[in-house]
Amino acid sequence: MKKIMALGLSALLVGSAVCASGCSKKVANGDQDLEVYIVNKGYGYQWCVDLLDLFKQQDWVKEKYPNLNISYTYNDNRTFAQSKLSAPKNNTFDLLFGIDGLQGAAAKNGPILDLTEVVYNQKVPGEDILFKDKLDASYMEGCAYYETAKSPAQYYFIPWAGGMSGFCYNKAILDACGVTELPVTTDEFIEACAKIKANPSASGNENGYSIIQSSEAGYFNDLFWILWPQYDGIEKWKNFYSGLYVDEYGATSYSNKIFDDNALGTNGRVEALKVFEQILDYDKGYLSPNSHTDNFMVSQTNMLSGKYAFHVNGDWFDNEMAKTRADMKTAGQAVSDIRMMNIPVISALKDVLPDLSVENDNELRALIKAMDAGSTALSGTGYEVTQDDFDRVKEARSIVYSIGAGHAGVIPTVSTAQSVAIDFLRFMATDIAFEGYAKATGGSTLPFKYEFSKESSLYSQLTPFHQDRLLYLSDGRYDIYTLPDMDNKPMVRYGGLVPLTNYKDIYSTFSASGNTKTPKDFNDETKANWNDGAFKLAMELAGLA
């Protein structure tokens, strides 16, 4: 009761009504009564409350909506938003910010509003740029919906999180174990794990484990989606999800040959799994066995306690662990300086570069480190490469995995305040909203173009975790490509196309004691499942045949 009263007072201070989790408060339902739902997970809900307040303070909003009344509800139920869409008669929400499947509601005459014309093709309020041009280009790809494989793109939702994933790391442990530079290739990362294993007294744990994950394996499996396109290239990776095969002469066809190896007898999916096999091998002892039993909060707390060097997580880590960090400090416990590093480039890339001008992993490392320092030179300390090879390595270094497209903001078609809801979504692309979101989340960012490190005084107040991440994303060294969520592709949505059968088992398979399953086994069973008949059926379901 005290919590609900406190939330109510807070809402009154910002001029909005509030209906907190579990509240049965009756909310007005007119065309200026905006009712919002926010799922309260890693990013929390305060970001939305703060942005709603900023929205209400804008002069143009006051003029257009003189009787604006805003209310909000939040809870931690992953499927709450979906339940409201599936029962429109019982829904009074005008805006839903949820996760897990809201994109699946996109469809002609479906339960959510098509935002293509009313949001994406409109200008950002107060700025001379269209919403679709302010949104990072790769997120545009992830938000695209296709009624069939031959239909034009439509846009039914906007992403409300940047969602960058990567390796969280403990710099103190790396320094103590002689890892003086952050690893930039997968071979260099494996060498770092071996150094930590050889220095158990400096590893943070008595067994020299370098990696902690959790029983929720999904985060670690995110590495697969980065290593695969690093090796195959972004264009080939995208073609895969369309079922499009390009032969050696450039001719294209829809074919299950997308599962075939290249001329070297390799493919990006298998090469990515080979990295998993090396990192997770039970006998090497890089991954803590606690990873299979501890939940994510226990694992993340162990990272903060300085017990491990590496942990795959995302830009929400700092915000999600804010209370735990504060409690640890209050209790007098040491809290580690946890930062985020880019995912290393797959070392096997050197074998498929256009001109093969990178001789070994040491040269690949030197090239990437020069790129990271801002160099565009084709030769430097430890490397000399062709322009095509430079460009290909730079593309691989630019690839980021994001859960952003899975965090969807949608307007139900039954909304009675659609105009206000539409304007709020447009407002979310403003620089004002960008900074408000970053402040509320402790440094996480929305996926809109804004050179935060150069233009915001807030940047200097952020933790090293977020400063490192934002420098990589927005300082201009890389044209970042945030991998889109390909569930919207018809071959995936209707045809069930997947790159690997049982791909969710990667983490548990390769980290199991006594595992005998190989990357080739994964690939072989996948090719067997996607025979001519299965692929033809998928094409028919996707409207391609």
Secondary structure, 3 states (H helix, E strand, C coil): CHHHHHHHHHHHHCCCCCCCCCCCCCCCCCCCEEEEEEECCCCCCHHHHHHHHHHHHCHHHHHHCCCCEEEEEEECCCCHHHHHHHCHHHCCCCEEEEECCHHHHCCCCCCECCCHHHHHCCECCCCCCEHHHHECHHHHHHHEECCCCCCCCEECCEECCCCEEEEEEEHHHHHHCCCCCCCCEHHHHHHHHHHHHCCHHHCCCCCCCCECCCCCCHHHHHHHHHHHHHHHCHHHHHHHHCCEEECCCCCEEECHHHHCCCCCCCCHHHHHHHHHHHHHCHHHCCECHHHHCCCHHHHHHHHHCCCCCEEEEECCHHHHCHHHHHHHHHCCCCCCCEEEECCCECHHHHHHCCCCCCCCHHHHHHHHHHHHCCCCCCEECCEECCHHHHHHHHHHHCEEEECHHHEEEECECCCCCHHHHHHHHHHCCCHHHHHHHHHHHCCCCCCECCCHHHHCHHHHHCCHHHHHHHHHHHCCCCCCEEECCHHHCHHHHCCCCCCCCCHHHHHHHHCCCCCCCCHHHHHHHHHHHCCHHHHHHHHHHCCCC
